[in-house]
Amino acid sequence: MNVVILTAAACTLLALAMTFLVLRNDRRSPAHLSFVLGVLLLAAEGGFNALSLSADSMAGLVVWQHWRLLATSFLPGVWLFFSLTYGRGNFREFLERWKFALICFLLAVPALGIFGDPFSKVISHNKSGHWMLGLSGEGDALNLLFLVGVILILMNLERTFRAAVGTMRWRIKFMILGLGVLFVVRIYTSTQTLLFHAVDLGQQIVDCGVMLVGFLLIFRSLLREGHFEIDVYPSHSVLQNSLTVVLAGIYLVIIGLFAKIVTLIGGDQAFAIKAFLVLAALVALTILLLSDRVRLALSRFVSRHFQRPMFDYRTVWRKFTEATASCVSQGELCQAAVKSVTDIFQALSVTIWLVDDKKEQLLFAASTFLPEAKAEGLAPQKHDLAEIIAHLQEHHEPADIDATHEKWAAALRQCHPEEFRKGGNRICVSMIGGDEFLGLMIIGDRVGGVPYSWQDFDLLKCISDQIAAGLLNTRLSQKLLQAKELEAFQTMSAFFVHDMKNTANTLNLMLQNLPVHFDNPEFRADALRGISKTVERVNHLISRLGSIRSELQIKPAEADLNAVIAKALEGWEDVAGINLKKEFAPLPRFSFDADQMLKVAINLIFNAREAIAAGGQVHITTAQNNGRAVFSVSDNGCGMSHEFMNRQLFRAFQTTKKNGLGIGMFQSKMIVEAHQGRIEVESEPGKGTTFRVVLPLKK
């Protein structure tokens, strides 16, 4: 029993070390917290096992087993919660869909452990000499629910692993493997407990040993950088294509048949060993089916010995087109493309960068290993990008960026860092559609470091051309959609403005007749207040909708931008609940439409005011930089998500305000771009937003 105690102590130390590593991270996500709680519960369960096996009396053994079963009853709910949140960017959707199952496993199962009496009065030895505690009906129910929970946990972990690609899968591999080892063996011990209606303390010795192995694998995973920072988006299908459910079903059917045969023929001493061998065989089959190296080796074996091409081009092209055909946005298309390229070439690191409309910067589109926050700091500088575009437009074929020391290749190596020293060279291929450079794709870290052949290059070039064509189609689709939206809104607003004008005229007539009722002070005050608010709201709608109906006309004239900003700020200094800070730098007079730019300034200042809470700060600055005038508005308010900024911020009729129309930022962007300028935005949820208007200084 000393070995069991030492094993439990080692598990406890590992659990504390893993808790420290996870909580050291500033981020306190649901996955972090549920992982810490689950690890501590497993360590507590192992400790109670060790104490029961070393108990001096039968009463002590039963007491510690009660505590062990209580810790066990909390495990399914906590680890099911972890399996639904770990590594998933859309975990809130899964929590909503699984809320009833979570309530059951977090409340109902622990209730059996707390209030139930799981053990019967029968306590005996089995033929191997280990103590066995007979189970009551409540104990059988608890073990059955535990078995169901373990299968659901493994199913969700498998779904996360299969949805991850490239380096993301590499980062979470040991976490999934460690938990898989823990819970697969628990399936074995739980089925044995249910078959014999008793807890075999000898099997709990196995649980302690397996826990140590699982903890070591999980600890190895925690040492890999960024394993908790990945965001995969698995599908919502529950049972479809689930290897866990299929293998667990096969195992339970085989064990059920074994148990029936054993009952008919009078007993089998090796039944438990056979059940364990069946489970081990199914686990080995799972590892083979999910192994990237095994699939790559099998593919190359077939290609080498049966003299067939490296790729089945019809199958590859069918799968690629199926994966990308339904994508309606550039983001969706690039995400689907990197996943397909990863599967086709067995490359763990695949990244797509798109060039902006002015060919001044590369924009991160999708990657199998780079988070968006990290990728933004890796984009090449403007002068490097010009050299990259010039080279790739002249050389359309895929290029090995590790085999050359030219400056353009060094810049590309910087935006696609290596993950493995033995992953082979990184390959870059341009995406050009209609003689226009749209972006580039870099792939690296190939499984086994296998060098790329001419067949690989040909297929990669064909795929990049297809992606470029898809990007052009999505751009045209978005422009067509925006044109239709604007046309529909113009038609609608014509009728809307007409009706609102009639309403405003009616309300104004009521205001003229209101003096007749001056004898009733309360009626007069309420009527005046209500009518004034209605007229103000109606006129506001008319103004906002009417401005979008007409074509934007810019009438530039030499003016002072600081004076325009000061005019927009008139009256804001006295507004309660706002800390207004101004820093105006000297600016030369230059040509712009002062009236239109005043609209931009008012809109940005008003948005900043609405974003902050009471006592918040709004900071307005002007500056001159590289022949351009820069006007910025910063606040420390609620901020915006990256998804909203990238997809909706500057689109017409898209807003997060309760009473907003979604026109202000759309119109502001049109005005600034009509001046040959641009609007830049930086924001982080909970920390604030900065809008920066950059205008050329033209005399």
Buried (B, 14 or more C-beta within 10 A) or exposed (E): EEEBBEBBBBBBEBBEBBBEBBEEEEEEBBBBBBBBBBBBBBBBBBBBBBBBBBBEEEEEBBBBBBBBBBBBBBBBBBBBBBBBBBBBEBBEEBBEEBEEBBEBBBEBBBEBBEEBEBBBEEBEEBEEEBBBBBBBEBBBBBBEBBBBBBBBBBBBBBBBBBBBBBBBBBBBBBBBBBBBBBBBBBBBBBBBBBBBBBBBBBBBBBBBBBBBEBBBBBBBBBEBEBBBBBEBEBEEEEEEEBBBBEBBEEBBEBBEEBBEEBEEEEEBEEBBEBBBEBBEEBBEEBEEEBEBEEBBEEBBEEBEEEEEEBBBEEEBBEBBEEBBEEBEBBBBBBBBBBBBBBBBBBBBBBBBBBBEEEEEBBBBBBBBBBBBEBBEEBBBEEEBBBBBBEBBEEEBEBBBBBEEEEEBBEBBBEBBBBBBEEBBBBBBBBBBBEEBBBBBBBBBBBBEEBEBEEEBBBBBBBBBBBBBBBBBBBBEEBEEEEEEEBEEBEEEBEEBBEEBBEBBEEBEEBEEEBEEEEEEEEEBEEBEEEBEEBBEEBBEBBEBBBBBBEEEEEEBEEBEBBBBBBEBBEEBEEEEEBEBEBEBEEBEBBBBBBEBBBBBBBBBBBBBBEBBEEEBBBBBBBBBEEEBBBBBBBBBBBBBBEEBBBEBBBBBBBBBEEEBBBBBBBBBBBBBEBBEBBBEEBBEEEEBBBBBBBBBBEE
